[in-house]
């Protein structure tokens, strides 16, 4: 009989691991701490209003991924091509930007100064490879400050000079405003890609994909409300693990998607002191979601609006209805504001009423909504949303994963388990790789 697979965590990476185990005819059990699977890719339902635990979308949907999504969702796999925008200096900048829109929102003087600033940095770049330095060298001081640096500091909770340049990733790829500025002077359409790009999306929210994925697996293989309390090991193997209910199981082939700090702190015996010191140097960013229901057909046509200014507590706002009309009842819409924070921050412990009032007032200031439109609101907290990618994050995470690699029956997957800023399609391929390696022995 082939080795049995045990999966810690029921987020996307864990569910994909279960899918590949099942497809390869392997017995597996998935242990999820909460009452539902999906991790941070869930859809919350409040009556007829639905919204995701983040601004999720499906990219890189081709080949085998497209086939799987189509099998799971059928006609509910929707192509979406909604624009995005940035709110800056009391102005909404369209994405993708058109020269006319740029000329309307940035005067000629600002365009000229930004272009000169950009050329200056191309001739005389700053020294360094941190996010701040790379942003200024790429876009010039004015554009980097206006659109990149403040936004990223709000998102990650770290000064931009302490961030690794990889934090830009694909999230900010569309902010190459230098191209837009140069195109604007030519007064022709800017040939730059959309910030978010066209994507696919489940008709009933991102949670629909992972609910259907779970339902395609043997029900007896999914154990919810099953948090890992302790993992016993020797020098090279995990031996057994204990759940919060006190039950103990022999560890066979383990795939962990748990956050690295959760996994390492569960080990018995505890890791050596130098490993725990490294562990204390890495952090995860969490999210507070504020959902505001509106008796209004629509607020914008945007999938996402970004708010780089520190005046706003949130980094971005989504309108779920612009991803799928089924996310809100007819004649209504809603907005979801994302407030990144650490779990030891005061706002994480603040009352929902205070948080809602703060976000509502900031949104009223933008004139996106008026108070008479609001018919309800709520707050939801999402822990372990992003690993914080500081300049030294690779050496730190590699030290931890190198220590964990001594356990021959342990593999790690998922954003929190690998301490990498990854996406849904990355989880799919990583889980496939792990399971296939177990099958091959």
Secondary structure as UniProt FT lines:
FT   STRAND          5..8
FT   HELIX           12..23
FT   TURN            24..25
FT   STRAND          28..31
FT   TURN            39..40
FT   STRAND          43..46
FT   TURN            47..48
FT   STRAND          49..52
FT   HELIX           63..73
FT   HELIX           74..76
FT   STRAND          77..80
FT   STRAND          84..88
FT   TURN            89..90
FT   STRAND          91..95
FT   HELIX           99..105
FT   HELIX           108..123
FT   HELIX           131..139
FT   HELIX           141..143
FT   HELIX           144..149
FT   HELIX           150..156
FT   HELIX           160..162
FT   STRAND          163..164
FT   HELIX           165..167
FT   TURN            169..172
FT   HELIX           173..175
FT   HELIX           177..185
FT   TURN            186..187
FT   STRAND          199..202
FT   TURN            203..204
FT   HELIX           206..215
FT   HELIX           219..221
FT   STRAND          222..223
FT   STRAND          228..233
FT   STRAND          238..243
FT   TURN            244..245
FT   STRAND          248..250
FT   STRAND          253..256
FT   HELIX           260..266
FT   STRAND          267..268
FT   HELIX           273..279
FT   TURN            280..281
FT   STRAND          284..294
FT   STRAND          304..306
FT   TURN            310..311
FT   STRAND          316..318
FT   HELIX           320..322
FT   HELIX           325..327
FT   TURN            330..331
FT   STRAND          333..341
FT   TURN            343..344
FT   HELIX           346..349
FT   HELIX           352..366
FT   HELIX           371..373
FT   STRAND          374..387
FT   TURN            391..392
FT   HELIX           393..404
FT   TURN            405..406
FT   TURN            408..409
FT   STRAND          410..412
FT   HELIX           415..418
FT   HELIX           424..439
//
